[in-house]
Amino acid sequence: MGQFDEEGIARRIVAAIRARIDEGVWQPGERLPSTRSFAAEWGVSRTTVTAAYGQLVAEGYITTRPGARAEVAAGLGRDVVPAAPEPAPPRRLSAFARRLAEMPPPAPVQAFRIADFRYGDLAGRDFPVLAWRRAMTAVLLRRPDRLAYGDPQGATALRRVLAGYLWRARGIRCTAGQIIVVNGSQQALDLAARLLLDPGDRVLIENPGYLLARRAFAAAGGSAIPVPVDAEGLNTDHLPPARLAYVTPSHQFPLGGVLSAARRRALLAWARAQTAVIIEDDYDGEYRHEVAPVPALQTADPARVIYIGTLSKTLSPTLRLGYLVVPADLAPAFAEAKRVTDRHTALIEQEALALLMESGAYERHVRAIRRRNAARRAVLLDALAGLPVRVVGAATGLHLVAWLDGVPAGHEAAVIAAAAAAGVGLYPVSALYDPAAPRPEVAGLILGYAGLDPAAIRRGVAVLDQVLGR
């Protein structure tokens, strides 16, 4: 019998004796069988039983003395062990925890047999497996002398190549010292909310907009002020006073508008007048289908705009890699907040991404998946062409919005339920509106297509057509 078998049996003996004591089979002061008889009963060596008894002594379940059999320790047995778990004592949670507890829980993830149009998913086959494996292998083979914690801002090599990539891809001029590597854009939002808001501070939020951004600011105690959007993005005509504004100017989420030049100027002028900070979430800035790349808002006023980027829409949301570009004077505060939160983002993945970018493989991959997703988009638009829907926001990004002509907003849930019963996942636009603000009178769906193959897209739209026909 091997060492691991003996250890496993010893653990089972310990559990069995504990159970007998807790259930009152053996009472305090009662002697346990000798190690010899217990070994014979279990068919193991006395050494194994002795080890089990030693563990029970250490836990305070039994006592031993030379020349005598082990006894059940005082204070145990069924008469003092409650028959049912006692109710949890009253908890005093922080205000932060109470705000989190008041938020609705996430919807359960479902599996749909025909198609799932959930936004944010990518096709698994689009991941650059060979290039990523080569980069990870190269990092692992370096075998450093010491395995140590890293810089909370992120690996120096990655921040350096990110600075070059952002200049080429988005026109952003920044130094490696302005970049903070984070676990996805959601952590970027959380850090920004905690560092820039005090409880009660007002935050301008696009309406409709990204739900988890709204929740990050609410969790920090911010007071969300919904601002309507249209085809030109955030409406800047009458912006109220606030400390912070959160925008998605390159591809408004979810309606897809691009913030116009006039409104960009108006928003920046508002920020200067308010001494406010703008958070620019460039969540899918790599995808342009019918328009030329729009410069990042950050390029117009780097001192007032914090830029958030992510690898979730180009590599994988499972990697949890993102980054912030912050004004130089804010970098120490963000780095310290990152260090206190989780020390730093996983270094092996950071170094692998740096190698992928240095070799040019990352940008080749982006160009390839841009073509694939453009093809998926074309299939979706062609399939929707015969339906009574009005499509918006399709010129950029990885999703579009389909307004269902003739279907009242009150029927939105019924359409989604009928599609789910037929094996298709659909998602409402209404959930992305501020609960206290007016909502559209027509039902709308946000359709993500980057995780689907063309055949699944066609079958899914065919089901939607059938549901609308009914």
N, C-alpha and C positions, 0 to 999 in steps of 0.2 A: 504494500500500500504506500503510495507516495505521500510526500509532505503535505501537498495541497488537499489530498483526500482526508488526511488526519485533521487538518485545520477545519475543513468543512464539517466533519463529524463533531469536532469539539464545539463548534458554533451551534450545531443542532442540539447537542446535549445541554448547553447553556440555556438555549431558548426553551427546551422542554422543562428544565428545572424551574426557570423563572415562571413559566405558565402554571405549574403545579402550586408554587408558592402564592402567586397572585390570585389563583382560584380558590385558595384555602385548603387544597388537598394536603399540603404540609403546613403546619402551624408554627408560629414562633417558638423556638426551643426544641422543636422536634428534630431527631437525628435523621440524617440522610443515609442511604445505603453506603456501605463501604466502597472504596474505589475498586476493590477486587470484584465484589458482586455486581456493581454497576457496569464494569468492563465486560463481565460475562453476559449480562443482560443485553448489551448493545453490540457485543461481538467485536470489541476493540481492545487495544492495549490499555493497561493501567495508566501509562504515560498520558494517553489522550484524555482519560477521565480526570487525572490529576491537573492537567492544564485547564480543563473546563471548570473544575472546582476553584482553581486559582483565580480565574476570571470572575467567578461569582463572589469570591471574597473581596476582590478589588471593587466590585460594584456595590458591596454592602448587603448582598442577599444572604450570605451564609457566613458563619464564623468557624474557625478551626483552632484546635490546640493539640499539642503533642500527645500522642497515644490515645486520642479519642476521635470518634467519628464527627464529621462536620455537622453543624446544627443550623437550623433556620434562624436568621438574625431577628432580634426583637423589633417590634413595630411593623411587621409585615403580616400578610395573610388577608383573607377575604373580609374579615371584620373591619379592616381599616382601609381597604381599597374600594373606592366608589364603584357601584355597579354600572354607572353610566358616566360619561365625561361631564364634568361640571361646565356650566356656561362660561363663555369667555368673559373675563372681567371688563368693566367699562374702559374704553380706550380714549385717550385724548390725542387726537390727530392734529397735525399742524394745519394752518389755513391752506397751505399748498395741497396737502392730502385731501382735505375736505372738498376743495375745488375739483380735484381729480375724481373723487367719489361721486360727485354730482353729474359727471359727464356720462352720456349713454355708452354702454359697452359696445365693442366692435361687433359687427354682424358676423355670424359664423361663415366660414369659407365653405362653399358648396362645390361639388363636382358636377359638371354638365356634360352629357354624353355627346352632344352635337357640337356646340360652340359656346365659349365663354368670352364675352366682350368686355371683361373687366379691364379697366384702364390700369396701366403700370406693369402688366405682365409682358415679358419678352419670350420669344420662341427659344427653347432650349438649344435647338440645333444652330442658332445664330451665335452662340458663345464660341469664341476662338480657342477651342480646347488645346490644340497643338501649341499655339503660340504661348498661351498661359502656362501650359505644363512646362515648356522649355524655360520660361522665365522663373517659375517656382523652383524648378530643379536647379537652375543656376544659383539662385539665392540660397537654397538649402546646402548646396555643395561648398559654399564658401566656408562653412564651419568656423565661425569666429571663436577666438580663445575664450571669450566670456559671453554668456547670455545675460544681457542687462536691459533695464528699462531705457526707453528712448526719449527723445525730445517730445514734449507734449504737443508742440506745434506740428509735428510730423517729421518723417524722414527728410533729411536735407536734400538728398538726391531727388526725391519725388517733388518736393516743393520747387526745386530749381527747374525741372523739366515741365512742371505745370505752368510756371511763369512763362516759359517759352511757348507752350501750347496755347495758352490764353491769348498771347499776343497774335499768334498766327490765326487762331480760330475765331476769336471774339474781339480783337482789337484792344484788349486790356493791357495796359502797361503797369506792371507791378513787380515788386521784388519778392524773392523767396521769403523774406521776413514778414511780408504782409499776408501770407497764406497760412491758414490753419486747416490741417487735415482732420476730418471728423468721420464718425460712423454714419454716413449718409446725410442727406439734407435735413432730415428731421432733427438730428442732434444739432445741426447748425442753427435751426430755428429755436430750439430749446435754449442754447447758449445765448443767442442774441436776445431772446425774451428776458432771461434772467439778468443779463448784464445791462440792458438798456431801459428796463421798465421797473417802476415801483408800483405797488398796489394802487389801483385807481387811475393810473396813467392811461390816456386814450391812445388807441391804435386804429389807424385807418386800414380797413380790410376791403378788398374787392368783393362785390356781391353780384353774382355768385362767385365763390372762390374756394381755395384749397382748405378743406375742413380741418386737417391736422395742424395747419398753420394757425387757424383761429383758436384751436384748442391749446396750442403751445403758449400763445399770448394770454389766453384766459387762465391757464394754470399758473402763470407768473403773476396773476392779479390784474392784468391789463383789461381795460374796458374797450371792447371792439366797437368801432363805428363803421357800419356797412356803407360803402360808397358804390353806387350803381355803375355798371360797365355796359358798353355797347360795342359796335364793330371797331371803334378806335381805342378800345381799352378803357381804363379808368376814366370816369367823367371828372374832370378837374375844374369845372365851372365854379363850384361853391364848396371848396374843401374846408371843413371846420378845423379849429385848432387841435393839434395832437402832438404827441412826442415822437411817434413812429408811424411810418406808412409801409405796408407790405404790398408789393406788386409783382406781377408776372408780365413784364412789358413786352417780351419777345414773342410770347404766345399765351395770351390770357387764359388762365385755367378757370373754368372749362370751356368758355365760349370761343376761344381761339383768336380773338382780335389782337392786332399789333398796336401798341401804344404809339399814337401819331407824334410827329415831330413837335407840333404845337403843344400837345398835352405833356410831352416830356419836358419842354421848357417851363410850362406852367407848374408841373409837379416839383421841379427843382427850385423854382422861385418860391413856391410855398415852403419847401424845406428850409431855404435860407431865411425866410421871414420868421419861421417858427423855431429856428435852430433845432430842427428835427432831423432824424436819421431815416433814410429810405433803405429798406431791405429788398433787393432785387433777386427774385428766385428764377434762375435761368435753367429750369428743370429739364428742358428738352431742346436747348438752343441749337443742337447739331442738326436738327431736321428741318429742312426747307424744301418744299416741293414746287411751289409756284412763284415764290418770291426770293429775291436775293437776301443773303444774311443781313439782319438788322443789327447795327452796332449795339453792344451792351449799354444800358443806361449808365453804368458805372464809369464809362469812358468820358461822359460829359461832366461829371463832378465827383472825382474819386474821394474827396474829403467827406462827402455826405452820403455816399451810397455804399452799402455793404453788399457784396456780390456773393451769391450762393450757387455753387455748381455741384453736379453729382455724376457718378459713373453708373447709376442705376438704370439709366435709359440707353446706355451704349454698351456696357458689359453685362451687368446683372444686378438686380436688386438684392440678391442673396449675399453679395460681397460686402455690402454696407460700407462703401467708400464715397466720400464727398469732401467738399472743401469750401472754405470761405476766403474771400479776399477782403481784408478790412483796412481802414486807414491806419497808417503806421503807428499813430499814438494809441490806437485801441488794441494793437496786437498783444502787448503784455497781459492785459486783462483777459483777453480771450484765451491766451495760452495757459494762464493760471487756472481759469475756469475749466478748461479741458483737462488739466492735470488733476484737479480735485475730483472731477467727475469720473474719469476712468484711466488716468495716467496718460494713455495715448492710444491711438488706433493701432490695430495689429500690424507689427512691423514687417513680417514676412510678406504679407499682401501688399503693403506699401512699396517695399523694395522690388517686388515682382512687377508692379504697375510701372515703377520708374524704368525698369529694363524694357518693358513693352513699349513705353513712350520713346525712350532713347533710340530704340532700334527702328522706329517708324512703323512697327507692326500695329500699334494702336490706331494711328490715323488711317492706315490701310483698312483696318477692320471697320472703322467708322464709315468710310466711303462705301464699303461693301454692304453693310446693313442699312445704310441710307437708301441704296438702290433696292434692296429687298423690301424694305418697308414702303417705299414709293410704289412698288408693284402691288403690295397688299392693299394699300390705300386705293389704287386704281380699281382693283377688283371690288372693294367695298362700295366705292362710288358708283360703279357700273351696276352692281346689284341693287343699290338703293334707288337708282334712277326710275324704276318702274313703280315705286311705292309712293303713297301720298305723304311724303315727308319733305321738310325743308332743312337742308344741310348747311351748317355754319362751322367755321373754324377748321376747315380741311386743308388749308394751304400750308400749314406748318404742323410740326409735332407728330404724335403717334396716336391721336384720337380725333374724333369729330363729334359734333352734337347734331342729333336728328330731332327736330321738332315735328311732332305727329299732327299733321293738319287734320282738323275736325275731331280730335280726341281731347276732351276737356282734361285739365290737370287732375281732377278728381278720379279719373279712370286710369291714371298712370300705374298705380299699384296693381290693378287688375290685369293690365297688359303684361307687366313684369311677371306676375304669378302664372298667367297662362303660358308664357314663353318658358318659364322654368319647368312647368309640368310637361312641356314638350321637349325638354332637354337643352334649352338655350338660356344662358345667363345674360340678363339685361340690367342696366343700372340707371336710376333716375337722376335727372339734373336737379330736381327740386331739393334733394338732400343737401346740395351745395349752397343753397341760399340761406342767409341769416334767418333764424326762426321768427324774428320780430319784424322783418322787412317784407314788403309785398313780393309775391311770387307770380310767375307767369300763369296765364289762364289756360295755356295749352300744355299738354303733356310733352315731355322731352326726355331723350335718352342720351347718355354719353357712351359712345362706342369706341373702345380701344381695339386695335387690330394687330398690334405688333407681336402678340403671342399666338396668332392663328395662321394656318396655311390657307391658301386661296379656296380650296374645296370646302373647308369648315366655314369660311366667311360666307360663301354662297349658300350653304345649307342653313346657316343661322339666319341669314336675311330672308330666306324662303319661309322659315318658321314665323318670323316677324310678320311677313306678308299675310300668312294664313291667320295669325292672331288678329291683325288689323281688319282683315276681311270678315272675321266673325263679329 
